[in-house]
Amino acid sequence: MQLKLTAILLTCLVFPSAGYSQSYSKAEMYFDNGLTIEAQKELIDIFFSTNPILLKDKPKSLNMLASIALDKNNVSLAFKTWTRLLREFPGSPEAKEAKERIPLLKSILGKASDETIDNAIARTYLRSADFWSKERDQIFRIDSSWISHIDAANYWYDRTIAEFPNTPAARQAYEEKMRTILGWKEPGQYGEKVGVMEDIGYLPKLISTFRAYESAFPDASAMQGFRYLIAQAYWRNKKWGETRDWLNEIIQKDGGSNSFYKDLAQRRLEKIEY
């Protein structure tokens, strides 16, 4: 028995992180598998742990908690968590990132009521005012007349791609940027068209974005779908040669899997001109 106990103690001394080092990795795996609540619990446990081995994981845990809050559209909680990270771990790499994000979150929040009001009398005054002003806007309402939605959206997509290269965020930014450039028609009889739906002149921007996306994420599952949407944009504008080029690229890239988009491309090739 004494020998067994000695062996356990030696193991703890030689491998002091046993049982602890995987906690942050476990939280990441929880999150990657859609177990967000379990991930949050694991991260909170890390933050409040008194084990010195987990100290290095605390700023990472706060950073991930803030990111999860933002994923859930809880901007005020993300703001609060990143502020705490900046306050308690100012020298960490995560604090540097938080410092860059906080001003943006402030601009999104747009109102002081998301901050905690500690003074009870001040809270009473504010609630009394709220009774008489309950119909007021809680967010900034922005008139975007005469502003290019394409350019404004692309600014933020491009910023995501530049700051988070080769990440799922960058992949999503590429895909949403292409959908934005493809455009839409606003509802109503006189709804305006946007992007390629309005002007074929947007197609070069769409294609350059696609080629960058193709280079960065060659195995992305949406690749063939975007090829077809580009072919379709040409087809709608009676650009038969370009339509054939993109449809044939779909078939070439299929790799013998006989996918939905290969079948669709072959069917469209049978009837191009109209």
BELCOR-V426935 format. One line per field, one symbol per residue. ss: DSSP state (H for helix, E for strand, L for the rest). phi: phi as a letter, one per 30 degrees, with the letter a starting at -180 (. if undefined). psi: psi as a letter, one per 40 degrees, with the letter a starting at -180 (. if undefined). A space follows every 10 residues. Layout:
BEGIN
ss: ???
phi: ???
psi: ???
END
This chain:
BEGIN
ss: LHHHHHHHHH HHHHLLLLLL LLHHHHHHHH HHLLLHHHHH HHHHHHHHLL LHHHHHHHHH HHHHHHHHHH HLLLHHHHHH HHHHHHHHLL LLHHHHHHHH HHHHHHHHHL LHHHLLLLLH HHHHHHHHHH HHLLLLLLLL LLLLLLLLHH HHHHHHHHHH HHHLLLLHHH HHHHHHHHHH HHLEELLLLL LLEEHHHLLH HHHHHHHHHH HHHHHHLLLL LLHHHHHHHH HHHHHHLLLH HHHHHHHHHH HHHLLLLLLH HHHHHHHHHL LLLL
phi: .ddddddddd ddddbdceib dcedddddde ddcicddddd dddddddcdc ddddeddddd dddddddded edicdddded ddddeddcbd cdeddddddd deeddddddi adddddcddd ddddedddde edbdcddcbd ccdceicddd ddddeddddd dddbdhcedd dddedddddd deiacddjdc ddcbiedcbd dddedddddd ddddddbdcd ddedddeddd edddddchcd ddededddde ddddiidhde dddddddddd bcdb
psi: dddddddddd ddddgeehed dedddddddd ddeegddddd dddddddeie hddeddeddd dddddddddd defgdddddd ddddddddfd eidddddddd ddddddddde ieeeihhdhd dddddddddd defeeiheih hhhfhehhdd dddddddddd dddfifiddd dddddddddd ddaihiiidf hiiiadddhe eedddddddd ddddddgdeh dedddddddd ddddddefgd dddddddddd ddedfeefid ddddddddde gci.
END
